[in-house]
């Protein structure tokens, strides 16, 4: 190994340097002293003393616990991943030991799952993303159907009433379809041992009723 390679920091040191540099940059951007940042961390319930922050920013701190990164990010009103991979402020970084440098933007996207890695298992993240999308679709369709219903009731001509009724039917069908898919998705989540996200009140009929109920969700949708 030549002298130039000896000067390249190890992967862990590079990641710690990313976090330290971004904490310092963000802190100064907010006009805070290290003590003010320490005070904010304490308010969040996880004290990080001023001298620990100062040592981290100067590269003298040996360890950087994940919980500290999480609290520092919240205190600085940013995301933990933005401290680890400071897009726009660090051009290239390492994702893992013994790997070459890659654009920080690519590293962040793989870290968050936005850029697929074929052999990686994303767990239930895709299911939760689909769940969010279906909830949004169902709520939007219900709102549109309600507006179309109001338009039908207040129409002054037959043509206006018929057009509003067509819209109400179309949006109503969209809501039913989204809710039907959502119900089965939530069932699959439970089969995986997961707890689905809480549903808004307007979609309270998506989940099956209690076993002793007389009607089923299928009857209501």
N, C-alpha and C positions, 0 to 999 in steps of 0.2 A: 504494500500500500504506500503510495507516494505522499509527500507532505501536503499536497492540496487536499487529498482525501482525508487526511488526519484532521484537517480544519473544518470538515463538514460535520455539523452537530448530529448526534444520534436522533432517531425518530422522536423519542419521548421529549428530548430537549427542544426539538423544533416545535412540537405541539404546545409545550409549556410556553415557549417564546411567542407563539401565535396568540395564546390567551393573554399573556402578560402585556404584550404590545397593544392589543385591542382594548383591554381593561384600562390601560393608561390613556390611550387615545380617546376612548369614550368618556372616561372620567373628566379629562380636561375639556372635552367638547361641552360637557354639562356644567363646567365651571366649578367642579367639586375638588376639594382637597382629599387626600387619602383618609383623613379623619372623618370627613363628611360621608365618604363611601362606607367606611367602617360603621358609622352610626346607622346608615340606611340598612346595612346587612343585619345589624342587631335588631332593628325595628321589624325586619322580616322574620326574626326568630332564629337566626343562625349567625351568631357573632363571628366576625372575622376581624381581629384587631388591626389597628392602623399599621403596626410594624410588620405584620404578616403580609398585608397588601403591598407595603413598600418593598419588602424583600422579594415578593413575587414579581413586581414590576421591574426590579433591578436584576432579576435573574439569580438571586441568592437563595430563593426558596427551593428546597430539594423536591418536595412533594406538592401535588396539586389535586386534591380530592375532587371527585365528580360533584359532590354536594356543594363544594365551594364554587365551582363553575356555575352551577344552577342558581345559587343565591346571588352571586355577583352579576349574572345576566339579568335577573329580576330587578336587582338594585339599580342597574344601569339602563333598565327599560329596553332590553333587547332580548334576543333568543340565545340560548346556550350554544347552538351550532354556529352562530355568528361570531362568538368568541373563539371557538376552535378553528373555524375556517373563515377568517375575515376577508370576505370577497371585496375586492377593490382596494384593499390595503396590503395584502400579501399576494403577490402574483402567482407563486407556485408553492406547493407544500407536499408533504408525504402523507399517504393514507395509512400505511403500515410499515413496520420495520423492513429494511432491506429492499424496499421498493424505490423506484426513481421518483423524481419530482413530477407532479401533475398540476395542471391549472387548478387553483383553489376553487373556482366555480364548479368544476367537474367533481372535485372531492366533496364539496358540500351537497351537490345533487345526489350523489351516491349515498352519502351519509343519511340524508332525509328520505331516500327511497324514490326521489323524483326521476332518477336515472336508473333504469333496471339493470341489475346484475343477474344474468340468467340462473346461476347456480345458487343464488341466495333465496332464502325463504322469508317472505315479508310477513309471515304470520297472518293475523287478521286485519292488518292495515287496509288491504284492498276492500275487504268487506265493510269496514267502518267508513271508508271513503264512499263506497256505493250507497251505504245507508244514508249518509249525509245528502248525497245527490237525490236519492229517492224521496227523502223527506221534503227537500226543497221543491221537487217536481209536484208532489202531492199537494203541498200547501198552496203553491202557485195555481194549480188547476182548480182547487176548491175555491180560491178567491175569485178566479175568473168565472167560474160557474155561478157563484153568488152574484157577481156583478151582472152577468148575462140574465140571471133570473130577475133581478131588479129592473133591467132594461126591458124585459118582456112584460113585466107588470105595468110599467109606465109607458109602454109604446103607444103612440097615437095613431099608427096605421097598421094595417094587417101585415104589410111587408116587413115593417120594423119588428113586429112581434114574432113573425116566423123566423127572421134572421137571428133574433136574440135567443129563441128557443133552440135553434140549431147549434148556436154557440154553447148554450147551457148543456145540451146533450153531449157535445164533443168534449168539453172540458170535464164534464162529469165522468165520462168514460175514461179520460186520461187519469183522473184522480183514482178511480177504481183500479185501473191497471197498475198504477204506481203503488197503491196500498196493498194490492194482492202480492206483487213482487216483494214488497217490504216485509209482509207477514212471513213469507217463506224464507227470506234472508235472515230474519230474526230467529226463526226456528232453527236454521242451520247454525247460527252463532251459538245458540244454547246447546245444540248437539255437540259442538266443539268444546263445551265447558265454559264458554264466555258469557258475559252479561251484556246484552245489547244496550245501546244508549237509551236514555229516557226519551219518550215520545212527547211532542207537544200535545196539548189538550185536544186540539182539532183532529188528531189522529189516534185518539183513544180507542177507537174500534178496530185498530189493526191487530193487536194481540188477541189470541183466543180468550174467551171468557173462562171463568172458573168451571171446573168439571160439572158442577151441579146446576149450571145455568141452563135455561130451557132453549136458548137460541145460540147459534154459533156465529163466529165472525163471518163465515162464508155467507150466512143468511143476511147479514147486515150490509155486506159490501156489494 
